[in-house]
Amino acid sequence: MLRVTCDSCGKEMRQGEDHYVVKIEVFAAHNPAELTEADLDEDHLEAVGELLRQREDTDASDELEPTTRQLRYDLCPGCRARYLRDPLSKEAAQKFHFSEN
């Protein structure tokens, strides 16, 4: 039997009970630069070779962070409704009131 727990509130959902899946993909936005005559004249093979030489000189343990990340969350009906009302949790961030000590 598959057990599903709400990733937001922790409620365990019974088999046959409705639950929802939120899938999020985070990736770097591509902002294409304007192509110029200087770009066409540049020796790209030399630039790639220089990048490879720099990579060889760096520590291999300094791995690059992946540019894309996929996330998956299971939500109960109540948490789904809250998520759809405020997917970026902006309301929750505005509820903090700090004293003026």
Gaussian input, Z-matrix of N, CA and C with variables (Angstrom, degrees):
# hf/3-21g

backbone

0 1
 N
 C     1     B1
 C     2     B2     1     A1
 N     3     B3     2     A2     1     D1
 C     4     B4     3     A3     2     D2
 C     5     B5     4     A4     3     D3
 N     6     B6     5     A5     4     D4
 C     7     B7     6     A6     5     D5
 C     8     B8     7     A7     6     D6
 N     9     B9     8     A8     7     D7
 C    10    B10     9     A9     8     D8
 C    11    B11    10    A10     9     D9
 N    12    B12    11    A11    10    D10
 C    13    B13    12    A12    11    D11
 C    14    B14    13    A13    12    D12
 N    15    B15    14    A14    13    D13
 C    16    B16    15    A15    14    D14
 C    17    B17    16    A16    15    D15
 N    18    B18    17    A17    16    D16
 C    19    B19    18    A18    17    D17
 C    20    B20    19    A19    18    D18
 N    21    B21    20    A20    19    D19
 C    22    B22    21    A21    20    D20
 C    23    B23    22    A22    21    D21
 N    24    B24    23    A23    22    D22
 C    25    B25    24    A24    23    D23
 C    26    B26    25    A25    24    D24
 N    27    B27    26    A26    25    D25
 C    28    B28    27    A27    26    D26
 C    29    B29    28    A28    27    D27
 N    30    B30    29    A29    28    D28
 C    31    B31    30    A30    29    D29
 C    32    B32    31    A31    30    D30
 N    33    B33    32    A32    31    D31
 C    34    B34    33    A33    32    D32
 C    35    B35    34    A34    33    D33
 N    36    B36    35    A35    34    D34
 C    37    B37    36    A36    35    D35
 C    38    B38    37    A37    36    D36
 N    39    B39    38    A38    37    D37
 C    40    B40    39    A39    38    D38
 C    41    B41    40    A40    39    D39
 N    42    B42    41    A41    40    D40
 C    43    B43    42    A42    41    D41
 C    44    B44    43    A43    42    D42
 N    45    B45    44    A44    43    D43
 C    46    B46    45    A45    44    D44
 C    47    B47    46    A46    45    D45
 N    48    B48    47    A47    46    D46
 C    49    B49    48    A48    47    D47
 C    50    B50    49    A49    48    D48
 N    51    B51    50    A50    49    D49
 C    52    B52    51    A51    50    D50
 C    53    B53    52    A52    51    D51
 N    54    B54    53    A53    52    D52
 C    55    B55    54    A54    53    D53
 C    56    B56    55    A55    54    D54
 N    57    B57    56    A56    55    D55
 C    58    B58    57    A57    56    D56
 C    59    B59    58    A58    57    D57
 N    60    B60    59    A59    58    D58
 C    61    B61    60    A60    59    D59
 C    62    B62    61    A61    60    D60
 N    63    B63    62    A62    61    D61
 C    64    B64    63    A63    62    D62
 C    65    B65    64    A64    63    D63
 N    66    B66    65    A65    64    D64
 C    67    B67    66    A66    65    D65
 C    68    B68    67    A67    66    D66
 N    69    B69    68    A68    67    D67
 C    70    B70    69    A69    68    D68
 C    71    B71    70    A70    69    D69
 N    72    B72    71    A71    70    D70
 C    73    B73    72    A72    71    D71
 C    74    B74    73    A73    72    D72
 N    75    B75    74    A74    73    D73
 C    76    B76    75    A75    74    D74
 C    77    B77    76    A76    75    D75
 N    78    B78    77    A77    76    D76
 C    79    B79    78    A78    77    D77
 C    80    B80    79    A79    78    D78
 N    81    B81    80    A80    79    D79
 C    82    B82    81    A81    80    D80
 C    83    B83    82    A82    81    D81
 N    84    B84    83    A83    82    D82
 C    85    B85    84    A84    83    D83
 C    86    B86    85    A85    84    D84
 N    87    B87    86    A86    85    D85
 C    88    B88    87    A87    86    D86
 C    89    B89    88    A88    87    D87
 N    90    B90    89    A89    88    D88
 C    91    B91    90    A90    89    D89
 C    92    B92    91    A91    90    D90
 N    93    B93    92    A92    91    D91
 C    94    B94    93    A93    92    D92
 C    95    B95    94    A94    93    D93
 N    96    B96    95    A95    94    D94
 C    97    B97    96    A96    95    D95
 C    98    B98    97    A97    96    D96
 N    99    B99    98    A98    97    D97
 C   100   B100    99    A99    98    D98
 C   101   B101   100   A100    99    D99
 N   102   B102   101   A101   100   D100
 C   103   B103   102   A102   101   D101
 C   104   B104   103   A103   102   D102
 N   105   B105   104   A104   103   D103
 C   106   B106   105   A105   104   D104
 C   107   B107   106   A106   105   D105
 N   108   B108   107   A107   106   D106
 C   109   B109   108   A108   107   D107
 C   110   B110   109   A109   108   D108
 N   111   B111   110   A110   109   D109
 C   112   B112   111   A111   110   D110
 C   113   B113   112   A112   111   D111
 N   114   B114   113   A113   112   D112
 C   115   B115   114   A114   113   D113
 C   116   B116   115   A115   114   D114
 N   117   B117   116   A116   115   D115
 C   118   B118   117   A117   116   D116
 C   119   B119   118   A118   117   D117
 N   120   B120   119   A119   118   D118
 C   121   B121   120   A120   119   D119
 C   122   B122   121   A121   120   D120
 N   123   B123   122   A122   121   D121
 C   124   B124   123   A123   122   D122
 C   125   B125   124   A124   123   D123
 N   126   B126   125   A125   124   D124
 C   127   B127   126   A126   125   D125
 C   128   B128   127   A127   126   D126
 N   129   B129   128   A128   127   D127
 C   130   B130   129   A129   128   D128
 C   131   B131   130   A130   129   D129
 N   132   B132   131   A131   130   D130
 C   133   B133   132   A132   131   D131
 C   134   B134   133   A133   132   D132
 N   135   B135   134   A134   133   D133
 C   136   B136   135   A135   134   D134
 C   137   B137   136   A136   135   D135
 N   138   B138   137   A137   136   D136
 C   139   B139   138   A138   137   D137
 C   140   B140   139   A139   138   D138
 N   141   B141   140   A140   139   D139
 C   142   B142   141   A141   140   D140
 C   143   B143   142   A142   141   D141
 N   144   B144   143   A143   142   D142
 C   145   B145   144   A144   143   D143
 C   146   B146   145   A145   144   D144
 N   147   B147   146   A146   145   D145
 C   148   B148   147   A147   146   D146
 C   149   B149   148   A148   147   D147
 N   150   B150   149   A149   148   D148
 C   151   B151   150   A150   149   D149
 C   152   B152   151   A151   150   D150
 N   153   B153   152   A152   151   D151
 C   154   B154   153   A153   152   D152
 C   155   B155   154   A154   153   D153
 N   156   B156   155   A155   154   D154
 C   157   B157   156   A156   155   D155
 C   158   B158   157   A157   156   D156
 N   159   B159   158   A158   157   D157
 C   160   B160   159   A159   158   D158
 C   161   B161   160   A160   159   D159
 N   162   B162   161   A161   160   D160
 C   163   B163   162   A162   161   D161
 C   164   B164   163   A163   162   D162
 N   165   B165   164   A164   163   D163
 C   166   B166   165   A165   164   D164
 C   167   B167   166   A166   165   D165
 N   168   B168   167   A167   166   D166
 C   169   B169   168   A168   167   D167
 C   170   B170   169   A169   168   D168
 N   171   B171   170   A170   169   D169
 C   172   B172   171   A171   170   D170
 C   173   B173   172   A172   171   D171
 N   174   B174   173   A173   172   D172
 C   175   B175   174   A174   173   D173
 C   176   B176   175   A175   174   D174
 N   177   B177   176   A176   175   D175
 C   178   B178   177   A177   176   D176
 C   179   B179   178   A178   177   D177
 N   180   B180   179   A179   178   D178
 C   181   B181   180   A180   179   D179
 C   182   B182   181   A181   180   D180
 N   183   B183   182   A182   181   D181
 C   184   B184   183   A183   182   D182
 C   185   B185   184   A184   183   D183
 N   186   B186   185   A185   184   D184
 C   187   B187   186   A186   185   D185
 C   188   B188   187   A187   186   D186
 N   189   B189   188   A188   187   D187
 C   190   B190   189   A189   188   D188
 C   191   B191   190   A190   189   D189
 N   192   B192   191   A191   190   D190
 C   193   B193   192   A192   191   D191
 C   194   B194   193   A193   192   D192
 N   195   B195   194   A194   193   D193
 C   196   B196   195   A195   194   D194
 C   197   B197   196   A196   195   D195
 N   198   B198   197   A197   196   D196
 C   199   B199   198   A198   197   D197
 C   200   B200   199   A199   198   D198
 N   201   B201   200   A200   199   D199
 C   202   B202   201   A201   200   D200
 C   203   B203   202   A202   201   D201
 N   204   B204   203   A203   202   D202
 C   205   B205   204   A204   203   D203
 C   206   B206   205   A205   204   D204
 N   207   B207   206   A206   205   D205
 C   208   B208   207   A207   206   D206
 C   209   B209   208   A208   207   D207
 N   210   B210   209   A209   208   D208
 C   211   B211   210   A210   209   D209
 C   212   B212   211   A211   210   D210
 N   213   B213   212   A212   211   D211
 C   214   B214   213   A213   212   D212
 C   215   B215   214   A214   213   D213
 N   216   B216   215   A215   214   D214
 C   217   B217   216   A216   215   D215
 C   218   B218   217   A217   216   D216
 N   219   B219   218   A218   217   D217
 C   220   B220   219   A219   218   D218
 C   221   B221   220   A220   219   D219
 N   222   B222   221   A221   220   D220
 C   223   B223   222   A222   221   D221
 C   224   B224   223   A223   222   D222
 N   225   B225   224   A224   223   D223
 C   226   B226   225   A225   224   D224
 C   227   B227   226   A226   225   D225
 N   228   B228   227   A227   226   D226
 C   229   B229   228   A228   227   D227
 C   230   B230   229   A229   228   D228
 N   231   B231   230   A230   229   D229
 C   232   B232   231   A231   230   D230
 C   233   B233   232   A232   231   D231
 N   234   B234   233   A233   232   D232
 C   235   B235   234   A234   233   D233
 C   236   B236   235   A235   234   D234
 N   237   B237   236   A236   235   D235
 C   238   B238   237   A237   236   D236
 C   239   B239   238   A238   237   D237
 N   240   B240   239   A239   238   D238
 C   241   B241   240   A240   239   D239
 C   242   B242   241   A241   240   D240
 N   243   B243   242   A242   241   D241
 C   244   B244   243   A243   242   D242
 C   245   B245   244   A244   243   D243
 N   246   B246   245   A245   244   D244
 C   247   B247   246   A246   245   D245
 C   248   B248   247   A247   246   D246
 N   249   B249   248   A248   247   D247
 C   250   B250   249   A249   248   D248
 C   251   B251   250   A250   249   D249
 N   252   B252   251   A251   250   D250
 C   253   B253   252   A252   251   D251
 C   254   B254   253   A253   252   D252
 N   255   B255   254   A254   253   D253
 C   256   B256   255   A255   254   D254
 C   257   B257   256   A256   255   D255
 N   258   B258   257   A257   256   D256
 C   259   B259   258   A258   257   D257
 C   260   B260   259   A259   258   D258
 N   261   B261   260   A260   259   D259
 C   262   B262   261   A261   260   D260
 C   263   B263   262   A262   261   D261
 N   264   B264   263   A263   262   D262
 C   265   B265   264   A264   263   D263
 C   266   B266   265   A265   264   D264
 N   267   B267   266   A266   265   D265
 C   268   B268   267   A267   266   D266
 C   269   B269   268   A268   267   D267
 N   270   B270   269   A269   268   D268
 C   271   B271   270   A270   269   D269
 C   272   B272   271   A271   270   D270
 N   273   B273   272   A272   271   D271
 C   274   B274   273   A273   272   D272
 C   275   B275   274   A274   273   D273
 N   276   B276   275   A275   274   D274
 C   277   B277   276   A276   275   D275
 C   278   B278   277   A277   276   D276
 N   279   B279   278   A278   277   D277
 C   280   B280   279   A279   278   D278
 C   281   B281   280   A280   279   D279
 N   282   B282   281   A281   280   D280
 C   283   B283   282   A282   281   D281
 C   284   B284   283   A283   282   D282
 N   285   B285   284   A284   283   D283
 C   286   B286   285   A285   284   D284
 C   287   B287   286   A286   285   D285
 N   288   B288   287   A287   286   D286
 C   289   B289   288   A288   287   D287
 C   290   B290   289   A289   288   D288
 N   291   B291   290   A290   289   D289
 C   292   B292   291   A291   290   D290
 C   293   B293   292   A292   291   D291
 N   294   B294   293   A293   292   D292
 C   295   B295   294   A294   293   D293
 C   296   B296   295   A295   294   D294
 N   297   B297   296   A296   295   D295
 C   298   B298   297   A297   296   D296
 C   299   B299   298   A298   297   D297
 N   300   B300   299   A299   298   D298
 C   301   B301   300   A300   299   D299
 C   302   B302   301   A301   300   D300

   B1=1.4523
   B2=1.5328
   B3=1.2976
   B4=1.4582
   B5=1.5225
   B6=1.3315
   B7=1.4666
   B8=1.5138
   B9=1.3165
   B10=1.4552
   B11=1.5167
   B12=1.3264
   B13=1.4578
   B14=1.5223
   B15=1.3279
   B16=1.4620
   B17=1.5233
   B18=1.3200
   B19=1.4659
   B20=1.5190
   B21=1.3168
   B22=1.4539
   B23=1.5274
   B24=1.3366
   B25=1.4707
   B26=1.5254
   B27=1.3373
   B28=1.4541
   B29=1.5160
   B30=1.3201
   B31=1.4645
   B32=1.5251
   B33=1.3376
   B34=1.4636
   B35=1.5154
   B36=1.3258
   B37=1.4537
   B38=1.5187
   B39=1.2925
   B40=1.4698
   B41=1.5182
   B42=1.3329
   B43=1.4550
   B44=1.5263
   B45=1.3180
   B46=1.4552
   B47=1.5223
   B48=1.3301
   B49=1.4653
   B50=1.5333
   B51=1.3311
   B52=1.4631
   B53=1.5136
   B54=1.3137
   B55=1.4597
   B56=1.5239
   B57=1.3021
   B58=1.4571
   B59=1.5176
   B60=1.3188
   B61=1.4550
   B62=1.5247
   B63=1.3222
   B64=1.4633
   B65=1.5244
   B66=1.3192
   B67=1.4587
   B68=1.5254
   B69=1.3161
   B70=1.4566
   B71=1.5191
   B72=1.3127
   B73=1.4560
   B74=1.5242
   B75=1.3214
   B76=1.4586
   B77=1.5283
   B78=1.3228
   B79=1.4553
   B80=1.5123
   B81=1.3167
   B82=1.4569
   B83=1.5238
   B84=1.3230
   B85=1.4649
   B86=1.5266
   B87=1.2992
   B88=1.4627
   B89=1.5237
   B90=1.2963
   B91=1.4634
   B92=1.5234
   B93=1.3207
   B94=1.4565
   B95=1.5255
   B96=1.3053
   B97=1.4567
   B98=1.5287
   B99=1.2912
   B100=1.4549
   B101=1.5293
   B102=1.2979
   B103=1.4563
   B104=1.5282
   B105=1.3228
   B106=1.4652
   B107=1.5257
   B108=1.3291
   B109=1.4683
   B110=1.5236
   B111=1.3293
   B112=1.4660
   B113=1.5309
   B114=1.3363
   B115=1.4656
   B116=1.5239
   B117=1.3102
   B118=1.4592
   B119=1.5232
   B120=1.3279
   B121=1.4672
   B122=1.5272
   B123=1.3207
   B124=1.4742
   B125=1.5236
   B126=1.3369
   B127=1.4664
   B128=1.5335
   B129=1.3108
   B130=1.4631
   B131=1.5211
   B132=1.3149
   B133=1.4682
   B134=1.5266
   B135=1.2967
   B136=1.4646
   B137=1.5307
   B138=1.3265
   B139=1.4709
   B140=1.5291
   B141=1.3232
   B142=1.4652
   B143=1.5222
   B144=1.3194
   B145=1.4673
   B146=1.5152
   B147=1.3260
   B148=1.4716
   B149=1.5283
   B150=1.3230
   B151=1.4671
   B152=1.5256
   B153=1.3329
   B154=1.4687
   B155=1.5327
   B156=1.3272
   B157=1.4725
   B158=1.5248
   B159=1.3223
   B160=1.4660
   B161=1.5245
   B162=1.3129
   B163=1.4718
   B164=1.5306
   B165=1.3231
   B166=1.4645
   B167=1.5203
   B168=1.3247
   B169=1.4599
   B170=1.5202
   B171=1.3273
   B172=1.4654
   B173=1.5111
   B174=1.3203
   B175=1.4670
   B176=1.5221
   B177=1.3217
   B178=1.4687
   B179=1.5220
   B180=1.3352
   B181=1.4704
   B182=1.5175
   B183=1.3242
   B184=1.4621
   B185=1.5268
   B186=1.3251
   B187=1.4598
   B188=1.5190
   B189=1.3103
   B190=1.4428
   B191=1.5251
   B192=1.3154
   B193=1.4607
   B194=1.5204
   B195=1.3344
   B196=1.4613
   B197=1.5256
   B198=1.3251
   B199=1.4543
   B200=1.5224
   B201=1.3159
   B202=1.4613
   B203=1.5216
   B204=1.3292
   B205=1.4663
   B206=1.5183
   B207=1.3216
   B208=1.4582
   B209=1.5224
   B210=1.3310
   B211=1.4556
   B212=1.5210
   B213=1.3456
   B214=1.4598
   B215=1.5216
   B216=1.3348
   B217=1.4624
   B218=1.5211
   B219=1.3360
   B220=1.4574
   B221=1.5218
   B222=1.3448
   B223=1.4579
   B224=1.5227
   B225=1.3396
   B226=1.4649
   B227=1.5327
   B228=1.3275
   B229=1.4715
   B230=1.5355
   B231=1.3223
   B232=1.4661
   B233=1.5153
   B234=1.3165
   B235=1.4697
   B236=1.5240
   B237=1.3207
   B238=1.4684
   B239=1.5194
   B240=1.3294
   B241=1.4621
   B242=1.5295
   B243=1.3458
   B244=1.4752
   B245=1.5328
   B246=1.3189
   B247=1.4642
   B248=1.5317
   B249=1.3286
   B250=1.4562
   B251=1.5322
   B252=1.3390
   B253=1.4702
   B254=1.5269
   B255=1.3510
   B256=1.4628
   B257=1.5311
   B258=1.3447
   B259=1.4686
   B260=1.5257
   B261=1.3284
   B262=1.4672
   B263=1.5303
   B264=1.3110
   B265=1.4731
   B266=1.5255
   B267=1.3085
   B268=1.4600
   B269=1.5248
   B270=1.3353
   B271=1.4678
   B272=1.5206
   B273=1.3016
   B274=1.4655
   B275=1.5187
   B276=1.3218
   B277=1.4615
   B278=1.5233
   B279=1.3212
   B280=1.4580
   B281=1.5180
   B282=1.3205
   B283=1.4566
   B284=1.5247
   B285=1.3216
   B286=1.4600
   B287=1.5188
   B288=1.3412
   B289=1.4595
   B290=1.5127
   B291=1.3097
   B292=1.4581
   B293=1.5325
   B294=1.3133
   B295=1.4637
   B296=1.5293
   B297=1.2995
   B298=1.4663
   B299=1.5159
   B300=1.3246
   B301=1.4604
   B302=1.4920
   A1=109.00
   A2=116.24
   A3=122.83
   A4=109.52
   A5=115.98
   A6=120.95
   A7=108.78
   A8=115.77
   A9=121.07
   A10=107.87
   A11=115.92
   A12=122.33
   A13=108.17
   A14=116.44
   A15=120.76
   A16=108.51
   A17=116.42
   A18=121.23
   A19=112.50
   A20=117.89
   A21=120.65
   A22=111.83
   A23=117.51
   A24=120.35
   A25=113.78
   A26=117.45
   A27=120.83
   A28=114.97
   A29=117.54
   A30=121.33
   A31=110.13
   A32=116.08
   A33=120.06
   A34=108.61
   A35=116.00
   A36=120.44
   A37=109.62
   A38=114.99
   A39=120.97
   A40=110.31
   A41=114.62
   A42=120.34
   A43=109.04
   A44=116.77
   A45=122.49
   A46=113.28
   A47=117.42
   A48=121.06
   A49=109.09
   A50=115.12
   A51=118.82
   A52=111.00
   A53=115.38
   A54=121.50
   A55=107.04
   A56=115.72
   A57=121.21
   A58=110.22
   A59=115.90
   A60=122.29
   A61=108.42
   A62=115.67
   A63=121.95
   A64=106.77
   A65=116.61
   A66=121.71
   A67=107.61
   A68=115.68
   A69=121.68
   A70=108.22
   A71=116.00
   A72=121.13
   A73=107.54
   A74=115.99
   A75=121.96
   A76=107.59
   A77=116.28
   A78=120.10
   A79=109.97
   A80=115.45
   A81=121.14
   A82=109.35
   A83=115.35
   A84=120.40
   A85=108.83
   A86=115.56
   A87=120.33
   A88=108.53
   A89=115.07
   A90=121.09
   A91=108.03
   A92=117.59
   A93=119.18
   A94=111.17
   A95=114.83
   A96=120.48
   A97=108.51
   A98=115.69
   A99=120.12
   A100=108.82
   A101=117.16
   A102=123.13
   A103=108.80
   A104=114.61
   A105=119.47
   A106=110.17
   A107=116.42
   A108=121.72
   A109=110.53
   A110=117.34
   A111=121.24
   A112=110.59
   A113=116.57
   A114=120.18
   A115=110.68
   A116=116.91
   A117=121.01
   A118=111.61
   A119=116.98
   A120=121.20
   A121=112.46
   A122=118.25
   A123=122.19
   A124=110.94
   A125=115.66
   A126=121.89
   A127=108.34
   A128=117.15
   A129=121.74
   A130=112.42
   A131=117.67
   A132=120.16
   A133=110.53
   A134=117.28
   A135=120.85
   A136=110.58
   A137=117.49
   A138=121.42
   A139=110.52
   A140=117.53
   A141=121.11
   A142=109.97
   A143=117.35
   A144=121.03
   A145=111.82
   A146=116.86
   A147=121.17
   A148=110.68
   A149=117.91
   A150=121.02
   A151=111.28
   A152=116.37
   A153=120.09
   A154=111.23
   A155=117.21
   A156=120.58
   A157=110.87
   A158=117.25
   A159=120.86
   A160=110.40
   A161=117.06
   A162=121.91
   A163=110.31
   A164=117.06
   A165=120.86
   A166=110.89
   A167=117.24
   A168=121.85
   A169=113.19
   A170=118.39
   A171=120.70
   A172=109.97
   A173=115.50
   A174=122.42
   A175=109.22
   A176=116.84
   A177=121.50
   A178=112.04
   A179=118.27
   A180=120.51
   A181=111.64
   A182=117.70
   A183=121.71
   A184=109.03
   A185=115.78
   A186=120.24
   A187=110.51
   A188=115.75
   A189=121.36
   A190=110.15
   A191=115.65
   A192=120.55
   A193=108.56
   A194=116.97
   A195=118.06
   A196=110.69
   A197=116.52
   A198=120.09
   A199=112.25
   A200=117.43
   A201=121.56
   A202=109.36
   A203=115.25
   A204=119.76
   A205=107.97
   A206=115.42
   A207=121.10
   A208=108.44
   A209=115.58
   A210=122.21
   A211=109.00
   A212=116.55
   A213=121.44
   A214=108.34
   A215=116.18
   A216=121.45
   A217=109.85
   A218=116.64
   A219=123.15
   A220=107.54
   A221=116.94
   A222=121.12
   A223=110.83
   A224=115.61
   A225=121.50
   A226=107.47
   A227=119.20
   A228=120.16
   A229=113.89
   A230=118.38
   A231=120.86
   A232=112.54
   A233=116.73
   A234=120.70
   A235=110.97
   A236=117.16
   A237=120.60
   A238=110.01
   A239=116.92
   A240=120.49
   A241=110.68
   A242=116.93
   A243=120.55
   A244=110.76
   A245=116.51
   A246=121.17
   A247=110.54
   A248=116.84
   A249=119.98
   A250=112.15
   A251=117.08
   A252=120.58
   A253=112.07
   A254=116.19
   A255=120.54
   A256=110.29
   A257=118.20
   A258=120.17
   A259=114.59
   A260=118.79
   A261=120.87
   A262=112.51
   A263=117.49
   A264=123.95
   A265=112.37
   A266=116.71
   A267=120.26
   A268=111.45
   A269=117.33
   A270=120.85
   A271=110.70
   A272=117.13
   A273=121.59
   A274=110.66
   A275=117.46
   A276=121.12
   A277=111.28
   A278=118.15
   A279=122.24
   A280=111.86
   A281=119.93
   A282=123.11
   A283=112.53
   A284=118.71
   A285=120.74
   A286=109.55
   A287=115.13
   A288=120.84
   A289=107.32
   A290=116.77
   A291=121.43
   A292=109.69
   A293=115.38
   A294=119.72
   A295=109.53
   A296=116.12
   A297=120.33
   A298=110.78
   A299=118.44
   A300=122.68
   A301=111.15
   D1=132.73
   D2=-179.90
   D3=-84.38
   D4=127.71
   D5=177.08
   D6=-103.37
   D7=130.93
   D8=179.23
   D9=-120.30
   D10=130.62
   D11=178.50
   D12=-120.33
   D13=138.75
   D14=178.10
   D15=-65.74
   D16=126.24
   D17=-178.88
   D18=-74.51
   D19=-9.07
   D20=179.19
   D21=-96.75
   D22=-54.42
   D23=-175.12
   D24=-104.41
   D25=-13.70
   D26=178.24
   D27=88.39
   D28=1.04
   D29=-179.77
   D30=-64.02
   D31=132.88
   D32=175.76
   D33=-85.18
   D34=129.61
   D35=-178.53
   D36=-100.50
   D37=135.17
   D38=-177.85
   D39=-77.15
   D40=157.60
   D41=178.50
   D42=-60.38
   D43=132.59
   D44=-179.16
   D45=89.99
   D46=-13.95
   D47=178.33
   D48=-78.83
   D49=141.63
   D50=-179.93
   D51=-63.76
   D52=137.74
   D53=168.34
   D54=-146.07
   D55=165.65
   D56=-172.51
   D57=-126.88
   D58=151.70
   D59=179.40
   D60=-116.27
   D61=130.15
   D62=174.48
   D63=-109.90
   D64=124.97
   D65=176.65
   D66=-115.70
   D67=129.37
   D68=-179.10
   D69=-125.55
   D70=134.89
   D71=174.86
   D72=-120.42
   D73=124.37
   D74=-179.62
   D75=-112.71
   D76=125.17
   D77=-179.70
   D78=-148.61
   D79=159.37
   D80=-179.58
   D81=-70.33
   D82=135.06
   D83=176.90
   D84=-74.81
   D85=142.61
   D86=179.87
   D87=-98.86
   D88=117.48
   D89=176.59
   D90=-111.12
   D91=94.64
   D92=-176.63
   D93=-65.20
   D94=132.25
   D95=177.39
   D96=-83.69
   D97=158.22
   D98=177.49
   D99=-73.69
   D100=133.41
   D101=179.97
   D102=-80.94
   D103=128.05
   D104=-178.60
   D105=-116.30
   D106=171.04
   D107=176.18
   D108=-62.31
   D109=-36.13
   D110=179.43
   D111=-63.18
   D112=-36.50
   D113=177.62
   D114=-63.46
   D115=-38.70
   D116=-179.22
   D117=-70.58
   D118=-30.93
   D119=-178.51
   D120=-82.35
   D121=-18.37
   D122=-175.30
   D123=-67.88
   D124=145.19
   D125=178.13
   D126=-85.46
   D127=94.84
   D128=-175.96
   D129=-70.40
   D130=-31.05
   D131=178.30
   D132=-63.47
   D133=-39.67
   D134=177.83
   D135=-65.76
   D136=-40.22
   D137=179.14
   D138=-64.22
   D139=-41.59
   D140=178.36
   D141=-65.65
   D142=-42.42
   D143=177.56
   D144=-59.42
   D145=-41.24
   D146=178.61
   D147=-64.77
   D148=-41.29
   D149=177.36
   D150=-62.41
   D151=-40.84
   D152=178.75
   D153=-65.58
   D154=-40.27
   D155=177.24
   D156=-63.62
   D157=-41.05
   D158=177.84
   D159=-63.92
   D160=-39.23
   D161=-179.75
   D162=-65.18
   D163=-39.34
   D164=178.78
   D165=-65.03
   D166=-34.64
   D167=-178.38
   D168=-75.83
   D169=-20.42
   D170=-179.07
   D171=-84.95
   D172=160.93
   D173=178.84
   D174=-68.51
   D175=130.30
   D176=-179.20
   D177=-64.86
   D178=-20.98
   D179=179.93
   D180=-73.88
   D181=-14.17
   D182=177.31
   D183=-86.16
   D184=66.89
   D185=-178.26
   D186=-69.06
   D187=149.04
   D188=177.33
   D189=-74.39
   D190=143.77
   D191=177.14
   D192=-73.97
   D193=137.89
   D194=179.05
   D195=-60.64
   D196=144.69
   D197=-178.42
   D198=-84.66
   D199=-14.67
   D200=179.44
   D201=-124.18
   D202=138.52
   D203=177.17
   D204=-138.61
   D205=133.59
   D206=178.86
   D207=-112.63
   D208=132.34
   D209=-178.47
   D210=-121.95
   D211=148.35
   D212=179.34
   D213=-138.18
   D214=131.31
   D215=-179.93
   D216=-132.53
   D217=139.28
   D218=172.78
   D219=-96.76
   D220=132.60
   D221=-178.86
   D222=-128.31
   D223=143.60
   D224=172.42
   D225=-76.93
   D226=167.66
   D227=-178.20
   D228=-57.40
   D229=-39.40
   D230=179.86
   D231=-65.33
   D232=-44.20
   D233=179.71
   D234=-70.34
   D235=-31.34
   D236=175.27
   D237=-62.02
   D238=-45.73
   D239=179.83
   D240=-61.71
   D241=-42.78
   D242=177.87
   D243=-63.75
   D244=-41.70
   D245=-179.78
   D246=-62.23
   D247=-45.12
   D248=-178.23
   D249=-67.81
   D250=-29.73
   D251=176.32
   D252=-70.68
   D253=-34.83
   D254=-173.61
   D255=-147.88
   D256=71.10
   D257=-173.50
   D258=-63.32
   D259=-25.20
   D260=-179.45
   D261=-99.93
   D262=8.17
   D263=178.23
   D264=56.40
   D265=36.10
   D266=178.44
   D267=-68.97
   D268=-37.41
   D269=178.89
   D270=-61.74
   D271=-43.86
   D272=-178.42
   D273=-63.43
   D274=-37.72
   D275=-179.58
   D276=-68.29
   D277=-29.38
   D278=-177.50
   D279=-83.32
   D280=-10.35
   D281=-176.43
   D282=-80.49
   D283=-9.68
   D284=179.25
   D285=-76.42
   D286=127.66
   D287=176.46
   D288=-123.20
   D289=117.13
   D290=-177.87
   D291=-97.77
   D292=140.13
   D293=177.05
   D294=-73.32
   D295=161.36
   D296=-177.96
   D297=-99.39
   D298=52.22
   D299=-179.74
   D300=-64.63

